[in-house]
């Protein structure tokens, strides 16, 4: 059985690849931040799926924070003119979806 939130986080990573590749050339620090935050989402979801109780919720909360970090980093890159609005539209939709899922998992 697939864990939909984890699968969506992997879809997000795939959707981020073109924007991240472009960003790597323009702002290596922001590229690294987005990559680490997106990876954190997937890894914390995977870890939460094997845990129970408050510990499980804690990992969901970390994943939610990392999703918000990805959202902010994409918006910052766009504000600096390093990524176009079009190039971040799909990743932002996936972040919105993940944040919604994570809200349900933590409330």
C-alpha positions as CSV (number, residue, x, y, z in Angstrom):
1,X,0.0,0.0,0.0
2,X,1.4,3.4,-1.0
3,X,1.4,6.3,1.5
4,X,-0.1,9.1,-0.6
5,X,1.7,12.0,1.2
6,X,5.0,10.3,0.6
7,X,4.2,9.6,-3.0
8,X,3.2,13.3,-3.4
9,X,6.5,14.4,-1.8
10,X,8.4,12.3,-4.4
11,X,6.2,13.9,-7.2
12,X,7.3,17.3,-5.8
13,X,11.0,16.3,-6.0
14,X,10.5,15.3,-9.6
15,X,8.6,18.5,-10.4
16,X,11.4,20.5,-8.7
17,X,14.2,19.0,-10.8
18,X,14.1,21.5,-13.8
19,X,13.7,24.6,-11.5
20,X,16.5,23.3,-9.2
21,X,18.8,22.7,-12.1
22,X,18.3,26.2,-13.3
23,X,18.7,27.6,-9.8
24,X,21.9,25.7,-9.3
25,X,23.6,27.9,-11.9
26,X,22.2,31.1,-10.5
27,X,22.1,30.7,-6.7
28,X,23.9,27.5,-5.4
29,X,22.9,28.3,-1.8
30,X,19.2,28.6,-2.5
31,X,19.4,25.5,-4.7
32,X,20.9,23.5,-1.8
33,X,18.2,24.9,0.6
34,X,15.4,23.8,-1.7
35,X,17.0,20.4,-2.3
36,X,17.5,19.7,1.4
37,X,14.0,20.9,2.4
38,X,12.3,18.8,-0.3
39,X,14.4,15.8,0.8
40,X,13.5,16.4,4.4
41,X,9.8,16.2,3.5
42,X,10.1,12.8,2.0
43,X,12.4,11.4,4.7
44,X,10.3,12.7,7.5
45,X,7.1,11.3,5.9
46,X,8.8,7.9,5.5
47,X,10.0,7.9,9.1
48,X,6.6,9.0,10.4
49,X,5.0,6.1,8.6
50,X,7.0,3.7,10.8
51,X,6.3,5.5,14.1
52,X,3.4,5.9,16.4
53,X,2.0,8.3,18.9
54,X,3.4,11.8,19.4
55,X,6.7,10.9,17.7
56,X,4.7,10.2,14.5
57,X,3.0,13.6,14.7
58,X,6.4,15.3,15.3
59,X,7.8,14.0,12.0
60,X,4.6,15.1,10.2
61,X,5.2,18.6,11.7
62,X,8.8,18.6,10.5
63,X,7.7,17.6,7.0
64,X,5.1,20.4,7.1
65,X,7.8,23.0,8.1
66,X,10.0,21.7,5.3
67,X,7.2,22.0,2.8
68,X,6.7,25.7,3.8
69,X,10.5,26.2,3.4
70,X,10.3,24.8,-0.1
71,X,7.4,27.2,-0.9
72,X,9.3,30.2,0.5
73,X,12.5,29.3,-1.3
74,X,10.6,29.1,-4.6
75,X,8.9,32.4,-4.1
76,X,12.2,34.0,-3.1
77,X,13.9,32.6,-6.2
78,X,11.0,34.0,-8.3
79,X,11.2,37.4,-6.5
80,X,14.9,37.6,-7.3
81,X,14.1,36.8,-11.0
82,X,16.1,33.6,-10.9
83,X,13.0,31.4,-11.6
84,X,10.0,32.3,-13.6
85,X,6.4,32.1,-12.2
86,X,5.7,29.4,-14.8
87,X,8.6,27.2,-13.7
88,X,7.5,27.2,-10.1
89,X,3.7,26.8,-10.7
90,X,3.6,23.0,-10.6
91,X,5.9,22.6,-7.6
92,X,3.9,25.2,-5.7
93,X,0.6,23.3,-6.4
94,X,2.2,20.1,-5.1
95,X,3.4,22.0,-2.0
96,X,-0.1,23.2,-1.4
97,X,-1.4,19.7,-1.7
98,X,1.2,18.3,0.7
99,X,0.6,21.1,3.3
100,X,-3.1,20.2,3.2
101,X,-2.4,16.5,3.7
102,X,0.0,17.3,6.5
103,X,-2.5,19.5,8.2
104,X,-4.9,16.7,8.3
105,X,-2.3,14.3,9.6
106,X,-1.3,16.7,12.4
107,X,-4.8,17.9,13.5
